[in-house]
Amino acid sequence: MVNEVNKIIYNALTSGEEVLLPGIGTLCTVRRAAEYTSKRTIAPPRITVEFSSSRPGVSLIDLISRTAGIGTDAAADIYERWRDKTLSDSTLSIAGIGTLRGKSFAADEAFLSTLNPAGTAPVRAVGRRSSNGALWCTAALLLALCIGAAVWYMLSYRQAPHDSRTIQEPQPKRLAASSIEQRHALPAENTAPEKSARTTDKAVSPDAEPATVKEPQAAPSVTDATRSVAPDNIEPDATVRFRVIIGSYSTRENAERAIAAASRTQPDLQYEIRPLGRLHAVAAFGSATRDRCEEFVRSHRRDFPQAWIHPVNR
């Protein structure tokens, strides 16, 4: 009997229901967003089990009655016997799920692995490196350039002649000759088109029809071709502070396949791929407020049961 009741609690929690244990409290699953555990590691999004003494939920008596197809009184009697066998010295032990001591619930690792098939091990973060290394490299490069310029200047100064007699005066005659050559060269270039025009006039037959000159066509507007319209379910990046992530994948190809699969069930939504550490996260909704993201998660829980809210770091 105890194992059957434990199985009912197990199935209810894995399906996302909140189980109310009469006289004890409520067990519920909570989705946790990805967070940094250190400067170089990030914990992926995960689902945990928490206990609340005041949170409402589906009564375990009702779950027993519904699953076993019996009346409420019989289900309540089964629940009382189950509680007497599992509760001892303020410690409630539920095999295969976890242990409740006081108001602190510790879930079994096997049960957490069932709730998080992708794993909960931290991954190495990308892009959070200290800037001290780049600063020292820049300073060393500048110092090397300064030393190289100083050495080049000293060597050039020593090798340059200092005798004032070696400096030659400019020759006006040669300058005048070069300017005359330039003045004579310019008309030659200008007369070339006239000669070609005369030869063209002579080559054209008097009976030939006049050639039609095609007007230059305007290039197509680039702004119209590249203008993009923001999707309805994702606000502009300047205002988005929270995004609803429906899945995180190790490669971009897997993320694109996930978008293709999601588009078959929700074709009206617009999806986008966002970097999340070394993962490729698929976002289905973005907003400036967390309330709108939570409303989206509730309304699409059937299609995206693993959806979670990721705060955007600015």
FENJO-V496243 format. One record per helix or strand. SS is the DSSP state (helix for helix, strand for strand). FROM is the first residue (numbers start at 1). LEN is the number of residues. Records with the same first field share a line. If there is no record, write none. Layout:
SS=FROM-LEN ; FROM-LEN
This chain:
helix=2-13 ; 60-9 ; 72-15 ; 109-7 ; 132-28 ; 164-3 ; 172-32 ; 222-5 ; 252-14 ; 290-10
strand=19-3 ; 25-8 ; 35-2 ; 41-3 ; 46-7 ; 58-2 ; 87-2 ; 91-4 ; 98-4 ; 104-4 ; 123-2 ; 234-1 ; 242-8 ; 272-5 ; 279-9 ; 308-4
